[in-house]
Amino acid sequence: MLRSCLSALLVALPFSHALAGQSTPATPSSAELQVQRADKLAQPFLRHAEWHLDLQSAQRAAAREGKLILVHCTRSYTPCGTSIRCEREVLASPEFVAFARSIVLLVHVTAHLDEEEDRRLPAWRGSGFPHHVVLDATGRVLGTHESHRQKSVAAFEELVAAARDFLAIEATTERSEQSLRRQRLQVGLAAGSLTLVEARDLMADSGTWSPAEAIDIASLITDLEIAATLATVDRTNPTAQQETGRVFALMYRLGKRPQARNAMRDFYGAVLLNQEVAERPDLELCRAALAALEERFAGERGYSAFLKDRRQKLVELEAKSAAVAPAGVQGATLPSVQPTKPSVQPTKPSVQPTKNGAGGGT
């Protein structure tokens, strides 16, 4: 019975104007819609405070002033009594004007002139007028006040305050999550529990570190990168040290420095053995690598002969370089390779070693 009544009502609606002796309203032309929109934008409430008429302008102001955006969504293609009442009784009031100093105001008019503009209302979770929404400077929705709710200055103040509370809680949560990620990264690196990918991801999502902490963490992640590189090659292959040393030399030039004992041994040892047979050895890199090895391993058994050989080889390379270098040119022919600060976020080497091994000792 109810369904039949509704069907009859739907059939009768198109004829209601004719039965009342009226014609069906014609769809406004584009020119008429433009006039209606201009009329809406000329309403007195817009002169009582500083209203932005486009989203980009409001976003720039919000970013510049560190404020939130309150959007008043109304329409112009046909009159809206509740919107007009809100504009006259609330938005034009002295209380609202005083409140508006703490926010950025944007009026959005659905005018049926631009489909993209008309879609903003549903994108802002609105389905009627007047609809109000709070945005941040990026355009993110932080709060809504639907058309059916009572409009007042107090309601808008509560809406904006709730949005600010949400942002504060969100920031606190993010700081807490960053702290947990930092702890996981530090403990995981110390225990050897993390893969290279896991360590990089945690580093990227753990916020800002002090310079000293960043250098320390970067070195530990470099240790993982060295291990990951060595895991891809056959270390028993006699030629492995050449390709691996070339990759490690590239890592050094990118600012990466190992920290763990074995990582230092494998890293600098492979670099030296690679440079010693290179067509154009980088003497500055050789000196830095040998100095790092001597500082770490000079007092350990089993390394004296290796270090002595590397020192002798460096002397030979320097003598050869001095003999062939043009007058006034000394040392390496490559640019300086000693950055002042290691990379904080290590990246994967662009060249993958072939079936080779890493040079150097136990």
C-alpha positions in Angstrom: 0.0 0.0 0.0 2.8 2.4 1.0 4.7 1.6 -2.2 1.7 2.3 -4.4 1.1 5.6 -2.7 4.7 6.7 -3.2 4.5 5.7 -6.9 1.4 7.8 -7.4 3.1 10.7 -5.7 6.1 10.5 -7.9 3.9 10.4 -11.0 1.9 13.4 -9.9 4.8 15.7 -9.0 5.7 16.7 -12.6 2.1 17.8 -13.1 1.8 19.8 -9.8 2.8 23.1 -11.5 0.3 22.6 -14.3 -2.5 21.7 -11.9 -1.8 24.8 -9.9 -1.9 26.9 -13.1 1.9 27.4 -13.1 4.6 26.4 -15.6 7.7 24.3 -14.6 10.6 26.6 -13.7 13.1 26.9 -16.6 16.7 25.9 -16.0 18.7 29.1 -15.6 21.1 30.0 -18.4 24.8 30.4 -17.8 24.5 34.2 -17.8 21.7 34.0 -15.2 23.8 31.7 -13.0 26.7 34.1 -13.2 24.5 37.0 -12.1 23.2 34.9 -9.3 26.7 34.0 -8.1 27.8 37.6 -8.3 24.8 38.6 -6.2 25.7 36.0 -3.6 29.3 37.3 -3.4 28.0 40.8 -2.9 26.1 40.0 0.2 26.8 42.3 3.2 28.2 39.5 5.5 31.3 39.3 3.3 32.2 42.9 4.1 32.2 42.4 7.9 35.3 40.2 7.9 38.1 39.1 5.6 36.7 36.4 3.4 38.7 34.5 0.8 36.8 33.6 -2.4 39.0 30.7 -3.6 40.6 27.8 -1.8 44.2 28.4 -3.0 44.1 31.9 -1.6 42.8 30.7 1.8 45.4 27.9 1.9 48.2 30.3 1.3 46.9 32.6 4.1 46.5 29.7 6.5 50.0 28.5 5.8 51.4 32.0 6.2 49.5 32.8 9.4 49.5 29.3 11.0 45.7 29.2 11.2 42.9 26.8 10.3 40.3 27.5 7.6 36.6 27.7 8.3 34.6 27.2 5.0 31.0 28.5 4.6 29.4 26.4 1.9 26.3 28.0 0.4 24.6 28.2 -3.0 23.5 30.7 -5.6 21.7 28.8 -8.3 18.5 28.9 -6.2 17.7 30.7 -3.0 18.5 29.0 0.3 16.6 30.4 3.3 18.7 28.7 6.0 21.9 29.9 4.3 20.6 33.5 4.2 19.5 33.3 7.8 23.0 32.0 8.9 24.7 34.8 6.9 22.5 37.6 8.3 22.2 36.4 11.9 25.5 34.7 12.5 28.2 35.5 10.0 27.5 39.2 10.1 27.4 39.4 13.9 30.1 41.3 15.9 30.7 38.1 17.8 31.6 36.1 14.7 33.7 38.9 13.3 35.8 38.9 16.6 36.1 35.1 16.4 37.1 35.2 12.7 40.4 36.9 13.7 41.7 33.6 14.9 41.0 31.7 11.7 41.0 32.1 7.9 37.6 32.4 6.3 36.6 31.0 2.9 33.2 31.2 1.3 32.4 28.4 -1.2 29.4 29.0 -3.6 27.9 26.1 -5.4 26.8 27.9 -8.6 26.3 25.2 -11.2 28.9 27.0 -13.3 31.9 24.7 -12.7 31.6 21.0 -12.1 34.8 20.8 -10.3 33.8 23.5 -7.9 30.4 21.9 -7.4 32.1 18.7 -6.4 33.8 20.3 -3.4 30.7 20.2 -1.2 30.4 16.3 -1.3 34.2 16.1 -1.0 33.9 18.1 2.2 31.3 15.6 3.4 28.4 18.0 2.8 25.0 17.2 1.3 23.0 20.4 2.1 23.3 24.1 2.8 24.7 25.8 4.7 27.5 23.3 5.3 30.6 24.3 7.3 34.0 22.6 7.3 37.4 23.2 9.0 40.5 22.6 6.8 44.2 22.9 7.4 46.5 24.7 5.1 46.9 21.6 3.0 43.1 21.3 2.4 42.7 18.3 4.8 39.3 18.1 6.4 39.5 18.4 10.2 35.9 19.0 11.2 32.4 19.3 9.7 29.2 21.0 10.8 26.3 19.7 8.7 23.5 21.7 7.2 20.8 20.4 9.6 22.6 21.5 12.7 21.9 24.8 14.5 24.3 27.5 13.4 25.8 29.9 15.9 29.1 31.5 16.8 29.4 29.1 19.8 29.0 26.1 17.5 31.7 27.4 15.2 34.0 28.0 18.1 33.4 24.5 19.3 34.1 23.1 15.8 37.4 24.9 15.4 38.5 24.0 19.0 37.7 20.3 18.4 39.9 20.5 15.2 42.7 22.0 17.2 42.4 19.4 19.9 42.5 16.6 17.3 45.7 18.1 15.8 47.3 18.3 19.2 46.5 14.7 20.0 47.6 13.6 16.6 51.0 15.3 17.1 51.4 13.7 20.5 50.6 10.3 19.1 53.1 10.8 16.2 55.8 11.9 18.7 55.1 8.8 20.8 55.2 6.5 17.7 58.4 8.2 16.5 60.0 7.5 19.9 59.0 3.9 19.7 60.4 3.6 16.2 63.7 5.2 17.4 63.9 2.7 20.3 63.2 -0.2 18.0 65.9 1.1 15.5 68.5 1.6 18.2 67.9 -1.7 20.0 67.5 -3.6 16.7 70.8 -2.3 15.3 72.6 -3.1 18.6 71.2 -6.6 18.7 71.6 -7.3 15.0 67.8 -7.9 14.7 67.1 -5.7 11.7 67.5 -6.1 8.0 68.9 -3.3 5.9 65.4 -2.5 4.5 63.8 -2.5 8.0 66.6 -0.2 9.4 66.2 2.3 6.5 62.4 2.4 6.9 62.7 3.0 10.7 65.3 5.7 10.1 63.1 7.5 7.6 60.1 7.4 10.0 61.8 8.2 13.3 61.9 12.0 13.1 64.8 14.3 13.6 68.0 13.1 15.3 70.8 15.1 16.9 73.8 15.3 14.6 75.8 12.9 16.8 73.0 10.4 16.9 72.4 10.7 13.2 76.1 10.0 12.4 76.1 7.0 14.8 72.9 5.5 13.4 74.1 6.1 9.8 77.3 4.2 10.5 75.4 1.2 11.9 73.1 1.2 8.9 76.2 1.3 6.7 77.4 -1.8 8.5 74.2 -3.5 7.4 74.7 -2.3 3.9 78.2 -3.8 3.8 76.9 -7.1 5.1 74.0 -7.0 2.5 76.5 -6.4 -0.3 78.9 -9.2 0.8 75.9 -11.6 1.0 75.4 -11.3 -2.7 78.9 -12.3 -3.8 81.1 -15.4 -3.6 83.8 -14.3 -1.2 86.1 -17.2 -2.2 86.4 -15.9 -5.8 89.9 -14.3 -6.1 88.5 -11.4 -8.2 85.7 -10.6 -5.8 87.6 -8.0 -3.9 87.9 -5.8 -7.1 84.2 -5.4 -7.8 83.3 -5.3 -4.1 86.0 -2.7 -3.5 84.7 -0.6 -6.3 81.2 -0.6 -4.7 82.6 0.2 -1.3 84.6 3.1 -2.8 81.4 4.5 -4.2 79.8 4.2 -0.8 82.7 6.1 0.8 82.3 8.9 -1.7 78.6 9.1 -0.8 79.7 9.8 2.8 79.1 6.4 4.3 81.4 5.1 7.1 81.4 1.7 8.8 81.5 1.4 12.6 81.7 -2.4 13.5 85.1 -4.1 13.5 84.5 -6.6 10.8 82.6 -4.1 8.7 85.6 -1.7 8.8 87.9 -4.6 7.9 85.9 -5.7 4.9 85.1 -2.2 3.7 88.5 -0.5 3.9 90.4 -3.6 3.0 88.4 -4.1 -0.2 88.7 -0.5 -1.1 92.5 -0.6 -0.8 92.9 -3.8 -2.8 90.7 -2.4 -5.5 92.5 1.0 -5.7 95.9 -0.7 -5.8 95.2 -2.2 -9.2 93.0 0.6 -10.6 94.2 2.4 -13.7 93.9 5.8 -11.9 94.0 5.1 -8.2 92.5 7.6 -5.9 95.4 8.3 -3.5 93.3 10.4 -1.1 90.9 7.5 -0.7 93.8 5.1 -0.3 95.3 7.2 2.5 92.0 7.5 4.3 91.3 3.8 4.1 94.7 2.8 5.3 94.6 5.3 8.1 91.3 3.8 9.3 92.7 0.3 9.2 95.9 1.2 11.0 93.9 3.1 13.7 91.7 0.1 14.3 93.9 -3.0 13.7 97.5 -1.9 14.3 97.6 -3.7 17.6 95.8 -6.8 16.6 97.6 -10.1 15.8 97.5 -11.2 12.2 97.2 -7.7 10.7 100.7 -6.4 10.8 101.8 -8.0 7.6 98.7 -6.9 5.7 99.0 -3.3 6.9 102.7 -3.3 6.1 102.0 -4.4 2.6 99.3 -1.8 2.1 101.6 0.9 3.4 104.3 -0.1 1.0 101.9 -0.3 -1.9 100.6 3.2 -1.1 104.2 4.5 -1.1 104.7 3.0 -4.6 101.5 4.4 -5.9 102.4 7.9 -4.6 105.8 7.7 -6.2 104.3 6.6 -9.5 101.7 9.3 -9.4 104.4 12.0 -8.7 106.4 10.7 -11.6 103.6 11.0 -14.2 101.8 14.0 -12.8 102.2 17.4 -14.6 104.3 20.0 -12.9 102.5 21.5 -9.9 100.0 18.6 -9.6 100.4 16.3 -6.6 98.5 13.3 -5.3 95.2 11.9 -6.6 93.7 12.9 -9.9 90.2 12.4 -8.6 88.2 15.0 -6.6 88.4 15.0 -2.9 86.6 12.0 -1.3 86.5 13.0 2.4 83.0 14.5 3.1 82.6 16.2 6.5 79.5 14.3 7.4 78.3 10.8 6.7 75.0 10.3 4.9 72.2 10.0 7.4 70.0 7.8 5.2 72.2 5.2 3.4 71.0 4.2 -0.1 71.5 1.0 -1.9 74.6 0.9 -4.1 73.8 1.6 -7.7 76.2 -1.1 -8.9 75.6 -4.6 -7.7 78.7 -6.8 -7.3 79.1 -9.8 -9.5 80.0 -13.2 -8.2 83.0 -11.9 -6.3 84.1 -11.8 -2.7 85.3 -9.1 -0.3 89.0 -8.7 0.4 90.5 -9.0 3.7 91.4 -11.2 6.7 89.5 -12.5 9.6 
